[in-house]
Amino acid sequence: MAARTVIGATVKAVSRQRKFAARKAALTLTPAAVNKIKTLLEGHQDTIGLRVGVRQRGCNGLSYTLDFASEKGKFDEVVDQDGVKVLIDSKAQLSLLGTEMDYVENKLSSEFVFHNPNIKGTCGCGESFNI
């Protein structure tokens, strides 16, 4: 199974002053993210959802990966929200706990944005982070 990157993602550090309530899902999706994932999955009958992971990359240590998922990995966590499935890679589960995934479009770019309360620092370009 070859990994195919879907689209770029950036990191937004969440202020430590904000308190998060306990959530059932490790990852929540905004309506914009749900709509974009539905659009991306159209015409891909062999996929069951979108896989989110992290890998070592960038000037700050970690970056997000987004790929089409054709099967669930043994330790993947599945977030099923509003008709879309997002599979969280087992290596990314702790670093994504309590994260909100959004999709943002403006005149110059369109990207998934992760609002992650676990991040201690990000790089200047917003593509990598550390925990």
DSSP file with accessible surface (Angstrom, degrees, kcal/mol):
  #  RESIDUE AA STRUCTURE BP1 BP2  ACC     N-H-->O    O-->H-N    N-H-->O    O-->H-N    TCO  KAPPA ALPHA  PHI   PSI    X-CA   Y-CA   Z-CA
    1    1 A M              0   0  155      0, 0.0     2,-0.3     0, 0.0     0, 0.0   0.000 360.0 360.0 360.0 111.5    0.0    0.0    0.0
    2    2 A A        -     0   0   88      1,-0.0     2,-0.3     2,-0.0     0, 0.0  -0.654 360.0-124.2 -86.1 135.7    1.7    3.2   -1.2
    3    3 A A        -     0   0   81     -2,-0.3     2,-0.5    64,-0.1    66,-0.1  -0.617  23.1-165.8 -80.8 135.6    1.1    6.4    0.7
    4    4 A R        -     0   0  115     -2,-0.3    64,-0.7    64,-0.3     2,-0.2  -0.983  18.3-132.1-123.1 119.8   -0.3    9.3   -1.3
    5    5 A T  B     -A   67   0A 110     -2,-0.5    62,-0.2    62,-0.2     3,-0.1  -0.535  18.4-166.8 -71.8 134.2   -0.2   12.7    0.3
    6    6 A V        -     0   0   31     60,-2.3     2,-0.3     1,-0.3    -1,-0.2   0.935  55.8 -28.0 -89.3 -54.4   -3.5   14.5   -0.1
    7    7 A I        -     0   0   37     59,-0.3    -1,-0.3   105,-0.0    59,-0.2  -0.986  69.2 -85.4-161.8 158.7   -3.0   18.1    0.8
    8    8 A G        -     0   0   47     -2,-0.3   104,-1.6   102,-0.2     2,-0.3  -0.247  38.0-163.4 -71.0 159.5   -0.8   20.3    2.9
    9    9 A A  E     -g  112   0B  20    102,-0.2     2,-0.3    55,-0.2   104,-0.2  -0.990   3.2-157.5-142.1 148.7   -1.6   21.1    6.6
   10   10 A T  E     -g  113   0B  13    102,-2.0   104,-2.0    -2,-0.3     2,-0.4  -0.827  16.4-121.6-124.0 169.4   -0.4   23.7    9.0
   11   11 A V  E     -g  114   0B   6    115,-2.7     2,-0.5    -2,-0.3   104,-0.2  -0.882  15.8-169.2-114.0 137.0   -0.2   23.9   12.8
   12   12 A K  E     -g  115   0B 104    102,-2.2   104,-1.4    -2,-0.4     2,-0.2  -0.984  20.0-138.5-124.4 118.5   -1.8   26.4   15.1
   13   13 A A  E     -g  116   0B  60     -2,-0.5     2,-0.4   102,-0.2   107,-0.1  -0.561  19.2-134.9 -73.1 138.3   -0.7   26.4   18.7
   14   14 A V        -     0   0   19    102,-1.0    -1,-0.0    -2,-0.2   101,-0.0  -0.798  26.1-102.1 -97.3 137.3   -3.6   26.8   21.1
   15   15 A S    >   -     0   0   68     -2,-0.4     3,-1.1     1,-0.1    -1,-0.1  -0.253  21.7-133.9 -56.6 137.4   -3.3   29.3   24.0
   16   16 A R  T 3  S+     0   0  151      1,-0.2    -1,-0.1     3,-0.0    -2,-0.0   0.689 100.5  70.7 -67.4 -17.8   -2.6   27.5   27.3
   17   17 A Q  T 3  S+     0   0  174      2,-0.1     2,-0.4     0, 0.0    -1,-0.2   0.764  79.4  89.7 -71.7 -24.7   -5.2   29.7   29.0
   18   18 A R  S <  S-     0   0  129     -3,-1.1     2,-0.4     1,-0.0    -4,-0.0  -0.583  71.5-145.3 -77.8 128.8   -8.0   27.9   27.2
   19   19 A K        -     0   0  185     -2,-0.4     2,-0.4     0, 0.0    -2,-0.1  -0.779   7.8-147.6 -96.4 138.5   -9.4   24.9   29.0
   20   20 A F        -     0   0   67     -2,-0.4     2,-0.2    97,-0.0     3,-0.1  -0.877   8.7-136.3-106.7 135.4  -10.6   21.8   27.1
   21   21 A A        -     0   0   80     -2,-0.4     2,-0.1     1,-0.1     0, 0.0  -0.518  40.8 -86.5 -80.9 155.1  -13.4   19.6   28.3
   22   22 A A        -     0   0  109     -2,-0.2     2,-0.3     1,-0.0    -1,-0.1  -0.368  50.1-160.8 -62.5 138.4  -13.0   15.9   28.0
   23   23 A R        -     0   0   95      1,-0.1    75,-0.0     2,-0.1    -1,-0.0  -0.914  24.9-138.6-123.1 151.8  -14.0   14.6   24.6
   24   24 A K  S    S+     0   0  220     -2,-0.3     2,-0.3     2,-0.0    -1,-0.1   0.885  89.8  59.1 -73.5 -39.3  -14.9   11.2   23.4
   25   25 A A  S    S-     0   0   32      1,-0.1    73,-0.3    -3,-0.1     3,-0.1  -0.681  74.0-141.2 -95.0 145.2  -12.9   11.5   20.2
   26   26 A A  S    S+     0   0    2     -2,-0.3    73,-1.3     1,-0.2    72,-1.0   0.784  94.3  31.3 -68.9 -25.3   -9.2   12.2   20.0
   27   27 A L  E     -h   99   0B   0     71,-0.2     2,-0.3    70,-0.1    73,-0.2  -0.997  69.8-162.2-137.8 133.1   -9.9   14.5   17.0
   28   28 A T  E     -h  100   0B  32     71,-2.4    73,-3.3    -2,-0.4     2,-0.4  -0.901  12.8-142.8-114.9 151.6  -12.9   16.6   16.2
   29   29 A L  E     -h  101   0B   8     -2,-0.3    73,-0.2    71,-0.2    71,-0.0  -0.905   7.8-134.7-114.9 138.1  -13.7   18.0   12.8
   30   30 A T     >  -     0   0   18     71,-2.3     4,-2.4    -2,-0.4     3,-0.2  -0.460  34.8-105.7 -78.6 161.8  -15.2   21.4   11.9
   31   31 A P  H  > S+     0   0   96      0, 0.0     4,-2.5     0, 0.0     5,-0.2   0.880 122.8  55.1 -56.2 -36.2  -18.0   21.5    9.3
   32   32 A A  H  > S+     0   0   40      2,-0.2     4,-2.1     1,-0.2     5,-0.2   0.903 108.4  47.7 -64.2 -40.3  -15.5   22.9    6.8
   33   33 A A  H  > S+     0   0    0     68,-0.3     4,-2.6    -3,-0.2     5,-0.2   0.916 110.8  51.4 -67.0 -41.6  -13.2   20.0    7.3
   34   34 A V  H  X S+     0   0    4     -4,-2.4     4,-2.5     1,-0.2    -2,-0.2   0.942 111.0  48.1 -59.7 -47.2  -16.0   17.5    7.0
   35   35 A N  H  X S+     0   0   95     -4,-2.5     4,-2.1     1,-0.2    -1,-0.2   0.904 112.5  48.1 -62.3 -41.1  -17.1   19.0    3.7
   36   36 A K  H  X S+     0   0   52     -4,-2.1     4,-2.7     2,-0.2    -1,-0.2   0.911 110.8  50.6 -67.6 -40.3  -13.6   19.0    2.3
   37   37 A I  H  X S+     0   0    1     -4,-2.6     4,-2.2     2,-0.2    -2,-0.2   0.926 109.3  51.6 -63.8 -42.1  -13.0   15.4    3.3
   38   38 A K  H  X S+     0   0   91     -4,-2.5     4,-1.0    -5,-0.2    -1,-0.2   0.929 111.3  48.3 -58.2 -43.9  -16.3   14.4    1.6
   39   39 A T  H >< S+     0   0   76     -4,-2.1     3,-0.5     1,-0.2    -2,-0.2   0.916 111.4  49.5 -62.9 -43.8  -15.1   16.2   -1.6
   40   40 A L  H 3< S+     0   0   36     -4,-2.7    -1,-0.2     1,-0.2    -2,-0.2   0.848 110.8  50.1 -64.7 -34.6  -11.7   14.5   -1.5
   41   41 A L  H >< S+     0   0   33     -4,-2.2     3,-2.0    -5,-0.2    -1,-0.2   0.637  82.7 111.3 -83.0 -13.6  -13.2   11.1   -1.0
   42   42 A E  T << S+     0   0  139     -4,-1.0     3,-0.0    -3,-0.5    -3,-0.0  -0.377  86.4  15.7 -60.2 133.2  -15.7   11.4   -3.9
   43   43 A G  T 3  S+     0   0   60      1,-0.1     2,-0.6    -2,-0.1    -1,-0.3   0.498  98.4 105.9  82.5   0.9  -14.7    9.1   -6.7
   44   44 A H    X   +     0   0   57     -3,-2.0     3,-1.6     1,-0.2    -1,-0.1  -0.692  36.3 165.4-111.3  76.7  -12.3    7.0   -4.5
   45   45 A Q  T 3  S+     0   0  168     -2,-0.6    -1,-0.2     1,-0.3    -3,-0.0   0.763  72.0  60.4 -64.7 -24.5  -14.3    3.8   -4.1
   46   46 A D  T 3  S+     0   0  102     -3,-0.1     2,-0.3     2,-0.0    -1,-0.3   0.485  91.6  85.0 -84.0  -0.5  -11.3    2.0   -2.8
   47   47 A T    <   -     0   0   19     -3,-1.6    23,-0.3    -6,-0.2     3,-0.1  -0.773  53.0-168.6-104.3 147.8  -10.8    4.3    0.2
   48   48 A I        -     0   0   74     21,-3.4     2,-0.3    -2,-0.3    37,-0.2   0.537  67.4 -51.9-105.5 -11.4  -12.6    4.1    3.6
   49   49 A G  E    S-B   69   0A   0     20,-1.2    20,-2.7    35,-0.1     2,-0.4  -0.986  70.2 -54.6 169.9-162.3  -11.5    7.5    4.8
   50   50 A L  E     -Bc  68  86A   1     35,-2.1    37,-2.9    -2,-0.3     2,-0.5  -0.899  41.9-143.9-110.6 133.0   -8.6    9.9    5.4
   51   51 A R  E     -Bc  67  87A  27     16,-3.6    16,-2.1    -2,-0.4     2,-0.5  -0.871  11.3-162.5-101.0 129.3   -5.6    8.8    7.5
   52   52 A V  E     +Bc  66  88A   0     35,-3.0    37,-2.7    -2,-0.5     2,-0.3  -0.928  22.5 151.9-109.0 133.1   -3.9   11.4    9.7
   53   53 A G  E     -B   65   0A   3     12,-2.2    12,-2.5    -2,-0.5     2,-0.3  -0.837  34.3-125.6-143.8 179.8   -0.4   10.8   11.0
   54   54 A V  E     -B   64   0A  25     -2,-0.3     2,-0.3    10,-0.3    10,-0.2  -0.963  22.2-177.8-129.6 151.5    2.8   12.6   12.1
   55   55 A R  E     -B   63   0A 124      8,-2.2     8,-2.1    -2,-0.3     2,-0.5  -0.979  38.6 -93.5-143.7 159.3    6.3   12.2   10.9
   56   56 A Q  E    S+B   62   0A 165     -2,-0.3     2,-0.3     6,-0.2     6,-0.3  -0.617  71.6 121.0 -74.9 118.8    9.7   13.6   11.8
   57   57 A R        +     0   0   99      4,-1.6     3,-0.3    -2,-0.5     4,-0.2  -0.944  37.0  35.6-171.4 155.1   10.2   16.5    9.5
   58   58 A G  S >  S-     0   0   52     -2,-0.3     3,-0.6     1,-0.2     5,-0.1  -0.126  92.6 -62.0  86.3 179.0   10.9   20.3    9.5
   59   59 A C  T 3  S+     0   0  112      1,-0.2    -1,-0.2     3,-0.0    63,-0.0   0.580 129.9  46.8 -80.9  -8.6   12.8   22.6   11.7
   60   60 A N  T 3  S-     0   0   39     -3,-0.3     2,-0.3     2,-0.1    -1,-0.2   0.378 113.0-104.7-117.6   2.1   10.7   21.9   14.8
   61   61 A G  S <  S+     0   0   26     -3,-0.6    -4,-1.6    -4,-0.2     2,-0.3  -0.393  84.6  46.1 118.5 -58.8   10.5   18.1   14.8
   62   62 A L  E     -DB 129  56A  38     67,-2.4    67,-2.5    -2,-0.3     2,-0.3  -0.902  49.2-178.7-125.9 153.0    7.1   16.8   13.7
   63   63 A S  E     - B   0  55A   3     -8,-2.1    -8,-2.2    -2,-0.3     2,-0.2  -0.974  31.5-104.6-143.6 158.1    4.6   17.5   10.9
   64   64 A Y  E     - B   0  54A  19     63,-0.4     2,-0.4    -2,-0.3   -10,-0.3  -0.535  26.5-157.0 -81.5 148.8    1.2   16.2   10.0
   65   65 A T  E     - B   0  53A  29    -12,-2.5   -12,-2.2    -2,-0.2     2,-0.4  -0.965   3.8-165.9-122.7 143.1    0.6   13.7    7.1
   66   66 A L  E     + B   0  52A   2     -2,-0.4   -60,-2.3   -14,-0.2     2,-0.3  -0.997  18.8 159.1-129.8 124.6   -2.7   13.2    5.3
   67   67 A D  E     -AB   5  51A  22    -16,-2.1   -16,-3.6    -2,-0.4     2,-0.3  -0.953  45.1 -97.8-139.6 159.4   -3.3   10.2    3.1
   68   68 A F  E     - B   0  50A  33    -64,-0.7     2,-0.5    -2,-0.3   -64,-0.3  -0.597  39.2-143.8 -72.4 140.4   -6.1    8.3    1.6
   69   69 A A  E     + B   0  49A   0    -20,-2.7   -21,-3.4    -2,-0.3   -20,-1.2  -0.936  25.0 175.6-111.9 124.1   -6.8    5.1    3.7
   70   70 A S  S    S+     0   0   51     -2,-0.5     2,-0.3   -23,-0.3    -1,-0.1   0.611  74.2  14.0 -98.7 -15.6   -7.9    1.9    2.0
   71   71 A E  S    S-     0   0  119    -22,-0.1     2,-0.4   -24,-0.0    -1,-0.3  -0.989  81.0-103.8-154.2 157.5   -7.9   -0.2    5.1
   72   72 A K        -     0   0  105     -2,-0.3     2,-0.1    -3,-0.1     6,-0.0  -0.699  35.8-130.3 -85.0 129.3   -7.8    0.3    8.9
   73   73 A G    >   -     0   0   24     -2,-0.4     3,-1.1     1,-0.1    -1,-0.0  -0.388  28.4-103.9 -72.6 159.9   -4.4   -0.5   10.5
   74   74 A K  T 3  S+     0   0  175      1,-0.3    -1,-0.1    -2,-0.1    -2,-0.0   0.859 118.9  26.4 -55.2 -40.4   -4.4   -2.8   13.5
   75   75 A F  T 3  S+     0   0  137      2,-0.1    -1,-0.3     0, 0.0     2,-0.1   0.268  90.3 127.6-111.2  11.1   -3.9    0.1   16.1
   76   76 A D    <   -     0   0   12     -3,-1.1     2,-0.4    13,-0.1    13,-0.2  -0.408  53.4-136.6 -66.3 143.0   -5.5    3.0   14.1
   77   77 A E  E     -E   88   0A  66     11,-2.1    11,-3.4    -2,-0.1     2,-0.5  -0.865  16.9-143.0 -98.7 137.1   -8.2    4.9   16.0
   78   78 A V  E     -E   87   0A  56     -2,-0.4     2,-0.6     9,-0.2     9,-0.2  -0.877  11.2-165.5-106.7 126.6  -11.3    5.7   13.8
   79   79 A V  E     -E   86   0A   7      7,-3.1     7,-2.7    -2,-0.5     2,-0.6  -0.960   7.5-171.3-107.3 115.8  -13.1    9.0   14.2
   80   80 A D  E     +E   85   0A 104     -2,-0.6     2,-0.4     5,-0.2     5,-0.2  -0.939  17.1 161.0-111.3 108.3  -16.5    8.8   12.5
   81   81 A Q  E >   -E   84   0A  45      3,-2.3     3,-1.8    -2,-0.6    -2,-0.1  -0.989  61.9 -19.1-136.3 126.2  -18.1   12.2   12.3
   82   82 A D  T 3  S-     0   0  102     -2,-0.4    -1,-0.1     1,-0.3     3,-0.1   0.822 127.2 -46.8  51.3  39.0  -20.9   13.5   10.1
   83   83 A G  T 3  S+     0   0   67      1,-0.2     2,-0.4   -45,-0.0    -1,-0.3   0.523 117.6 100.2  87.3   3.9  -20.5   10.7    7.5
   84   84 A V  E <   - E   0  81A   5     -3,-1.8    -3,-2.3     2,-0.0     2,-0.5  -0.937  58.3-143.7-121.8 150.1  -16.7   10.8    7.1
   85   85 A K  E     - E   0  80A  90     -2,-0.4   -35,-2.1    -5,-0.2     2,-0.5  -0.943  11.5-173.1-112.7 132.0  -14.1    8.6    8.6
   86   86 A V  E     -cE  50  79A   0     -7,-2.7    -7,-3.1    -2,-0.5     2,-0.5  -0.994  12.1-153.9-120.2 124.2  -10.7    9.9    9.7
   87   87 A L  E     -cE  51  78A   1    -37,-2.9   -35,-3.0    -2,-0.5     2,-0.6  -0.865   6.2-149.0 -99.2 129.2   -8.2    7.2   10.8
   88   88 A I  E     -cE  52  77A   0    -11,-3.4   -11,-2.1    -2,-0.5   -35,-0.2  -0.886  20.3-123.5-101.3 119.4   -5.6    8.3   13.3
   89   89 A D    >>  -     0   0   41    -37,-2.7     3,-1.8    -2,-0.6     4,-0.8  -0.281  22.2-118.6 -57.1 142.9   -2.3    6.5   12.9
   90   90 A S  G >4 S+     0   0   51      1,-0.3     3,-0.6     2,-0.2     4,-0.4   0.837 113.3  55.8 -58.3 -32.3   -1.2    4.8   16.1
   91   91 A K  G 34 S+     0   0  173      1,-0.2    -1,-0.3     2,-0.1     4,-0.2   0.688 110.2  46.3 -73.7 -16.3    2.0    6.8   16.3
   92   92 A A  G <> S+     0   0    0     -3,-1.8     4,-1.5   -40,-0.2    -1,-0.2   0.530  84.4  93.8-101.8  -7.8    0.0   10.1   16.1
   93   93 A Q  H <X S+     0   0   49     -4,-0.8     4,-0.7    -3,-0.6     3,-0.3   0.899  87.8  42.7 -59.4 -46.7   -2.7    9.3   18.7
   94   94 A L  H  4 S+     0   0  150     -4,-0.4     3,-0.5     1,-0.2    -1,-0.2   0.880 114.4  50.5 -69.4 -35.0   -1.1   10.9   21.7
   95   95 A S  H  4 S+     0   0   15     -4,-0.2    23,-0.3     1,-0.2    -1,-0.2   0.713 113.7  46.1 -77.0 -16.1    0.1   14.0   19.9
   96   96 A L  H >< S+     0   0    0     -4,-1.5     3,-2.4    -3,-0.3    -1,-0.2   0.504  77.2 133.2-100.7  -5.2   -3.4   14.6   18.4
   97   97 A L  T 3< S+     0   0   98     -4,-0.7    21,-0.2    -3,-0.5   -70,-0.1  -0.213  81.9   5.5 -54.6 121.9   -5.5   14.1   21.6
   98   98 A G  T 3  S+     0   0   16    -72,-1.0    -1,-0.3   -73,-0.3     2,-0.2   0.558  96.4 147.0  82.8  10.1   -8.0   16.9   21.9
   99   99 A T  E <   -h   27   0B   0     -3,-2.4   -71,-2.4   -73,-1.3     2,-0.5  -0.508  40.5-145.1 -84.4 145.1   -7.2   18.4   18.5
  100  100 A E  E     -hI  28 115B  57     15,-2.1    15,-3.1   -73,-0.2     2,-0.5  -0.940  10.7-151.1-107.1 129.1   -9.6   20.2   16.3
  101  101 A M  E     +hI  29 114B   0    -73,-3.3   -71,-2.3    -2,-0.5   -68,-0.3  -0.883  21.7 174.8-102.4 125.0   -9.1   19.7   12.5
  102  102 A D  E     - I   0 113B  36     11,-3.1    11,-2.7    -2,-0.5     2,-0.4  -0.805  25.7-138.1-123.6 163.5  -10.4   22.6   10.3
  103  103 A Y  E     - I   0 112B  16     -2,-0.3     2,-0.4     9,-0.3     9,-0.2  -0.995  22.8-171.4-125.3 126.5  -10.2   23.5    6.6
  104  104 A V  E     - I   0 111B  56      7,-2.9     7,-2.4    -2,-0.4     2,-0.4  -0.963   6.2-173.6-124.0 133.6   -9.4   27.0    5.7
  105  105 A E  E     + I   0 110B 140     -2,-0.4     2,-0.3     5,-0.2     5,-0.2  -0.979  13.0 156.7-124.2 137.4   -9.5   28.7    2.3
  106  106 A N        -     0   0   93      3,-2.8     3,-0.1    -2,-0.4    -2,-0.0  -0.826  58.8 -79.6-141.0-172.8   -8.4   32.2    1.3
  107  107 A K  S    S+     0   0  213     -2,-0.3     3,-0.1     1,-0.2    -2,-0.0   0.798 126.5  33.5 -63.4 -28.5   -7.3   33.9   -1.8
  108  108 A L  S    S+     0   0  166      1,-0.2     2,-0.3     0, 0.0    -1,-0.2   0.654 123.6   7.6-104.1 -20.2   -3.7   32.5   -1.7
  109  109 A S        -     0   0   50     -3,-0.1    -3,-2.8     2,-0.0     2,-0.3  -0.985  45.1-152.9-155.9 165.5   -4.1   29.1   -0.2
  110  110 A S  E     + I   0 105B  51     -2,-0.3     2,-0.3    -5,-0.2  -102,-0.2  -0.976  34.5 144.3-143.2 134.3   -6.3   26.3    1.0
  111  111 A E  E     - I   0 104B  47     -7,-2.4    -7,-2.9    -2,-0.3     2,-0.4  -0.994  50.2 -98.8-163.8 158.3   -5.3   23.9    3.7
  112  112 A F  E     -gI   9 103B   0   -104,-1.6  -102,-2.0    -2,-0.3     2,-0.4  -0.708  38.5-158.5 -80.2 138.8   -6.2   21.7    6.7
  113  113 A V  E     -gI  10 102B   5    -11,-2.7   -11,-3.1    -2,-0.4     2,-0.6  -0.983   4.5-150.9-123.8 130.4   -5.3   23.4   10.0
  114  114 A F  E     -gI  11 101B   0   -104,-2.0  -102,-2.2    -2,-0.4     2,-1.0  -0.907   1.2-158.8-104.5 117.7   -4.9   21.5   13.2
  115  115 A H  E     -gI  12 100B  47    -15,-3.1   -15,-2.1    -2,-0.6  -102,-0.2  -0.826  25.6-179.3 -93.7  97.7   -5.7   23.4   16.4
  116  116 A N  E >   -g   13   0B   0   -104,-1.4  -102,-1.0    -2,-1.0     3,-1.0  -0.893  27.9-166.4-112.2 117.0   -3.7   21.3   18.8
  117  117 A P  T 3  S+     0   0   22      0, 0.0    -1,-0.1     0, 0.0   -19,-0.1   0.602  86.1  65.8 -75.1  -9.0   -3.6   22.0   22.6
  118  118 A N  T 3  S+     0   0   50    -23,-0.3     2,-0.2   -21,-0.2  -105,-0.1   0.559  74.2 111.3 -88.7 -10.2   -0.6   19.6   23.1
  119  119 A I    <   -     0   0    6     -3,-1.0    12,-0.2    12,-0.2  -105,-0.1  -0.473  40.6-176.9 -74.4 132.9    1.9   21.7   21.0
  120  120 A K  S    S-     0   0  154     10,-2.6     2,-0.3     1,-0.3    11,-0.2   0.670  70.1  -3.8 -96.9 -24.3    4.7   23.4   22.9
  121  121 A G  E     -F  130   0A  21      9,-1.2     9,-2.3   -61,-0.1    -1,-0.3  -0.981  56.6-157.9-165.5 154.4    6.2   25.2   19.9
  122  122 A T  E     -F  129   0A  54     -2,-0.3     7,-0.2     7,-0.2     2,-0.1  -0.910  27.5-107.6-131.2 162.7    6.0   25.6   16.2
  123  123 A C    >   -     0   0   10      5,-1.9     3,-0.8    -2,-0.3     5,-0.0  -0.375  40.5-100.8 -81.3 170.5    8.3   26.8   13.5
  124  124 A G  T 3  S+     0   0   90      1,-0.2    -1,-0.1     2,-0.1    -2,-0.0   0.836 121.3  49.1 -63.4 -33.2    7.9   30.1   11.8
  125  125 A C  T 3  S-     0   0   89      1,-0.0    -1,-0.2  -115,-0.0     0, 0.0   0.637 106.4-125.6 -84.7 -13.0    6.2   28.7    8.7
  126  126 A G  S <  S+     0   0   12     -3,-0.8  -115,-2.7     2,-0.2    -2,-0.1   0.588  79.9 109.8  83.8  10.3    3.7   26.7   10.7
  127  127 A E  S    S+     0   0   92   -117,-0.2   -63,-0.4   -64,-0.1     2,-0.3   0.651  74.8  38.9 -94.7 -15.2    4.5   23.4    9.1
  128  128 A S        +     0   0    2    -65,-0.1    -5,-1.9  -117,-0.1     2,-0.3  -0.937  61.8 175.9-134.3 160.8    6.2   21.6   12.0
  129  129 A F  E     -DF  62 122A   0    -67,-2.5   -67,-2.4    -2,-0.3     2,-0.3  -0.924  18.5-134.8-150.5 169.5    5.8   21.5   15.7
  130  130 A N  E       F   0 121A  57     -9,-2.3   -10,-2.6    -2,-0.3    -9,-1.2  -0.965 360.0 360.0-134.0 156.8    7.1   19.9   18.9
  131  131 A I              0   0   77     -2,-0.3   -12,-0.2   -12,-0.2   -36,-0.0  -0.913 360.0 360.0-119.1 360.0    5.3   18.3   21.8
